[in-house]
Structure formats: C-alpha cells, structure tokens
Amino acid sequence: MPTYEYLCQACSTTYEERRTFAQADEPSRCPECGSPRVRRQLSTFVAFSPGSSQSVTSGGCACDAGGACACRATPARN
C-alpha cells in the first residue's frame, strides 16, 4: 500500500498516510488540528539497483550504487 504525504493548510503540519491508490485523493483530516483543509504533496524518492555502477537521480538528488547521495539544485549528469 503506498504512503502519501499531506500538508495541512490550516496549521502547516506535514504528515503521511498509507492509503490505496483509489483513496489517495479522498478527504483526509489533519492529525494535529483536525482540519479537513489538507492537500496531497508531491513526494521525492531515490531508487537503487543492487550491483549497478550507474548513478541514479530523482528529485534533484544524485546517488551512486554504494548509497552515497548528494542533493543538488540540478541532477548530476553521467
């Protein structure tokens, strides 16, 4: 089940919820203040492939196969 990140527009709390794809955009309530004024956020992630010697970039981060990451304003070029 995917984890989605939400931002409360009332109190600026960021929180995560595990929901099915079908539930991703259904109404949610902030766990901090109870407000229904929340928006789903775009989440960034980094993926690694075991044994790969190539760098992987995602969300402005460049990571090598050994697990070392360096976040930058622009993705690294191979």
N, CA, C and O of each residue as an XYZ file, in Angstrom:
312
protein
N       0.855     -1.169      0.000
C       0.000      0.000      0.000
C       0.903      1.235      0.000
O       1.822      1.315      0.815
N       0.663      2.200     -0.896
C       1.501      3.401     -0.971
C       1.321      4.321      0.230
O       0.276      4.326      0.881
N       2.354      5.089      0.504
C       2.317      6.113      1.539
C       2.253      7.468      0.850
O       3.066      7.753     -0.029
N       1.307      8.296      1.235
C       1.135      9.618      0.648
C       1.443     10.676      1.693
O       1.193     10.481      2.883
N       1.989     11.797      1.240
C       2.337     12.907      2.124
C       1.298     14.015      1.930
O       0.938     14.354      0.803
N       0.832     14.563      3.033
C      -0.177     15.613      3.006
C       0.301     16.829      3.798
O       1.098     16.705      4.728
N      -0.201     18.012      3.411
C       0.112     19.261      4.106
C      -1.193     19.903      4.544
O      -2.091     20.113      3.729
N      -1.298     20.216      5.837
C      -2.477     20.898      6.369
C      -2.355     22.385      6.056
O      -1.355     23.013      6.402
N      -3.358     22.945      5.410
C      -3.341     24.359      5.071
C      -3.738     25.236      6.253
O      -3.562     26.453      6.207
N      -4.266     24.635      7.299
C      -4.667     25.399      8.475
C      -3.506     25.605      9.454
O      -3.325     26.701      9.986
N      -2.707     24.530      9.693
C      -1.640     24.632     10.697
C      -0.246     24.306     10.157
O       0.725     24.303     10.913
N      -0.144     24.034      8.857
C       1.127     23.744      8.175
C       1.795     22.447      8.613
O       2.993     22.268      8.395
N       1.048     21.548      9.220
C       1.592     20.238      9.595
C       1.713     19.371      8.349
O       0.799     19.320      7.526
N       2.850     18.690      8.217
C       3.044     17.715      7.152
C       2.950     16.337      7.782
O       3.570     16.081      8.814
N       2.172     15.438      7.162
C       2.028     14.094      7.706
C       1.861     13.095      6.573
O       1.586     13.469      5.433
N       2.029     11.831      6.896
C       1.913     10.757      5.920
C       0.756      9.837      6.281
O       0.428      9.652      7.452
N       0.142      9.260      5.239
C      -0.915      8.266      5.434
C      -0.714      7.144      4.435
O      -0.406      7.383      3.268
N      -0.891      5.917      4.904
C      -0.888      4.763      3.997
C      -2.304      4.578      3.495
O      -3.233      4.376      4.277
N      -2.462      4.651      2.164
C      -3.773      4.538      1.548
C      -3.644      3.807      0.226
O      -2.564      3.757     -0.362
N      -4.751      3.238     -0.240
C      -4.756      2.620     -1.562
C      -4.712      3.724     -2.615
O      -4.947      4.892     -2.304
N      -4.408      3.351     -3.872
C      -4.400      4.336     -4.950
C      -5.761      5.008     -5.074
O      -5.842      6.211     -5.319
N      -6.816      4.242     -4.907
C      -8.174      4.782     -5.029
C      -8.492      5.794     -3.939
O      -9.306      6.691     -4.157
N      -7.871      5.672     -2.770
C      -8.138      6.572     -1.645
C      -7.230      7.799     -1.622
O      -7.440      8.692     -0.802
N      -6.233      7.867     -2.495
C      -5.207      8.918     -2.436
C      -5.772     10.330     -2.383
O      -5.257     11.166     -1.640
N      -6.814     10.617     -3.150
C      -7.364     11.971     -3.193
C      -8.655     12.137     -2.398
O      -9.297     13.185     -2.469
N      -9.038     11.111     -1.643
C     -10.225     11.240     -0.797
C      -9.916     12.199      0.363
O      -8.756     12.364      0.740
N     -10.949     12.825      0.923
C     -10.730     13.760      2.028
C      -9.978     13.120      3.190
O     -10.156     11.940      3.495
N      -9.142     13.918      3.823
C      -8.371     13.497      4.988
C      -8.459     14.611      6.023
O      -8.773     15.753      5.685
N      -8.187     14.289      7.260
C      -8.166     15.299      8.327
C      -6.788     15.347      8.943
O      -6.155     14.312      9.152
N      -6.324     16.545      9.231
C      -5.021     16.740      9.862
C      -5.012     16.074     11.239
O      -5.916     16.301     12.044
N      -3.995     15.255     11.513
C      -3.927     14.608     12.825
C      -3.575     15.587     13.950
O      -3.785     15.282     15.124
N      -3.042     16.754     13.598
C      -2.635     17.748     14.610
C      -3.806     18.640     15.040
O      -4.070     18.792     16.233
N      -4.512     19.234     14.054
C      -5.574     20.185     14.395
C      -6.974     19.718     13.988
O      -7.966     20.337     14.375
N      -7.064     18.631     13.210
C      -8.362     18.097     12.806
C      -8.985     18.775     11.602
O     -10.102     18.430     11.217
N      -8.290     19.737     10.993
C      -8.837     20.456      9.860
C      -8.954     19.546      8.636
O      -8.089     18.702      8.406
N     -10.023     19.716      7.852
C     -10.153     18.964      6.606
C      -9.435     19.659      5.442
O      -9.435     19.140      4.326
N      -8.824     20.826      5.686
C      -8.140     21.592      4.642
C      -6.716     21.068      4.440
O      -5.748     21.711      4.847
N      -6.597     19.906      3.813
C      -5.291     19.295      3.558
C      -5.124     19.068      2.057
O      -6.100     18.895      1.326
N      -3.865     19.073      1.614
C      -3.548     18.818      0.212
C      -2.478     17.758      0.123
O      -1.530     17.748      0.908
N      -2.633     16.867     -0.833
C      -1.610     15.859     -1.052
C      -0.406     16.532     -1.691
O      -0.557     17.362     -2.587
N       0.791     16.177     -1.231
C       2.035     16.758     -1.719
C       2.736     15.810     -2.684
O       2.506     14.601     -2.651
N       3.577     16.350     -3.529
C       4.429     15.530     -4.373
C       5.604     15.087     -3.529
O       6.265     15.915     -2.903
N       5.868     13.821     -3.503
C       6.971     13.276     -2.718
C       8.122     12.923     -3.641
O       7.913     12.497     -4.777
N       9.352     13.106     -3.142
C      10.524     12.694     -3.900
C      11.053     11.399     -3.317
O      10.827     11.090     -2.147
N      11.753     10.654     -4.136
C      12.306      9.396     -3.673
C      13.573      9.107     -4.452
O      13.820      9.701     -5.501
N      14.363      8.200     -3.939
C      15.578      7.753     -4.605
C      15.514      6.241     -4.700
O      15.179      5.569     -3.724
N      15.834      5.699     -5.874
C      15.820      4.257     -6.080
C      17.226      3.756     -6.363
O      17.985      4.400     -7.087
N      17.569      2.620     -5.801
C      18.868      1.995     -6.021
C      18.659      0.630     -6.644
O      17.682     -0.059     -6.351
N      19.575      0.252     -7.494
C      19.556     -1.066     -8.097
C      20.802     -1.807     -7.633
O      21.912     -1.383     -7.957
N      20.660     -2.899     -6.885
C      21.829     -3.614     -6.381
C      22.765     -4.032     -7.518
O      22.324     -4.549     -8.545
N      24.045     -3.800     -7.318
C      25.051     -4.196     -8.291
C      25.225     -3.222     -9.431
O      26.090     -3.437    -10.279
N      24.450     -2.168     -9.489
C      24.570     -1.192    -10.561
C      25.713     -0.237    -10.258
O      25.909      0.163     -9.111
N      26.469      0.129    -11.294
C      27.559      1.076    -11.097
C      27.184      2.455    -11.604
O      28.010      3.368    -11.579
N      25.936      2.624    -12.070
C      25.497      3.913    -12.580
C      24.855      4.729    -11.476
O      24.304      4.189    -10.517
N      24.940      6.052    -11.633
C      24.268      6.945    -10.698
C      22.787      6.996    -11.018
O      22.394      6.834    -12.174
N      21.968      7.218    -10.010
C      20.531      7.337    -10.170
C      20.138      8.706     -9.660
O      20.583      9.111     -8.586
N      19.309      9.433    -10.406
C      18.883     10.748     -9.947
C      17.376     10.773     -9.786
O      16.651     10.146    -10.558
N      16.909     11.494     -8.788
C      15.482     11.657     -8.563
C      15.276     12.826     -7.628
O      15.924     12.895     -6.584
N      14.397     13.741     -7.969
C      14.080     14.854     -7.105
C      15.259     15.762     -6.818
O      15.293     16.397     -5.764
N      16.238     15.848     -7.731
C      17.374     16.720     -7.536
C      18.495     16.094     -6.738
O      19.450     16.786     -6.383
N      18.411     14.802     -6.442
C      19.468     14.116     -5.707
C      20.187     13.147     -6.639
O      19.559     12.480     -7.461
N      21.503     13.077     -6.503
C      22.287     12.115     -7.273
C      22.874     11.121     -6.299
O      23.526     11.505     -5.327
N      22.644      9.842     -6.553
C      23.106      8.808     -5.638
C      23.826      7.729     -6.418
O      23.402      7.355     -7.512
N      24.928      7.222     -5.852
C      25.633      6.143     -6.530
C      25.189      4.804     -5.977
O      24.451      4.742     -4.994
N      25.638      3.738     -6.607
C      25.218      2.391     -6.229
C      25.648      2.022     -4.820
O      25.054      1.136     -4.206
N      26.681      2.693     -4.295
C      27.144      2.421     -2.939
C      26.301      3.073     -1.862
O      26.513      2.821     -0.676
N      25.339      3.915     -2.256
C      24.448      4.540     -1.288
C      24.819      5.961     -0.923
O      24.141      6.577     -0.101
N      25.895      6.511     -1.520
C      26.275      7.896     -1.234
C      25.395      8.833     -2.048
O      25.249      8.652     -3.256
N      24.808      9.830     -1.398
C      23.916     10.769     -2.079
C      24.387     12.201     -1.882
O      24.952     12.555     -0.847
N      24.140     13.011     -2.895
C      24.425     14.440     -2.824
C      23.260     15.166     -3.465
O      23.074     15.084     -4.679
N      22.478     15.873     -2.675
C      21.341     16.603     -3.216
C      21.833     17.922     -3.779
O      22.646     18.618     -3.171
N      21.312     18.250     -4.972
C      21.740     19.454     -5.687
C      20.530     20.145     -6.286
O      19.433     19.589     -6.337
N      20.756     21.375     -6.740
C      19.686     22.108     -7.408
C      19.372     21.481     -8.757
O      18.223     21.512     -9.198
N      20.382     20.907     -9.426
C      20.163     20.217    -10.691
C      20.712     18.812    -10.585
O      21.740     18.607     -9.940
N      20.057     17.834    -11.200
C      20.530     16.452    -11.124
C      21.917     16.286    -11.750
O      22.269     16.996    -12.692
N      22.693     15.349    -11.224
C      24.027     15.058    -11.732
C      23.913     14.417    -13.108
O      22.936     13.730    -13.406
N      24.911     14.645    -13.933
C      24.970     14.045    -15.273
C      26.021     12.956    -15.284
O      27.091     13.121    -14.699
N      25.730     11.844    -15.942
C      26.699     10.731    -16.057
C      27.668     11.005    -17.174
O      28.558     10.195    -17.432
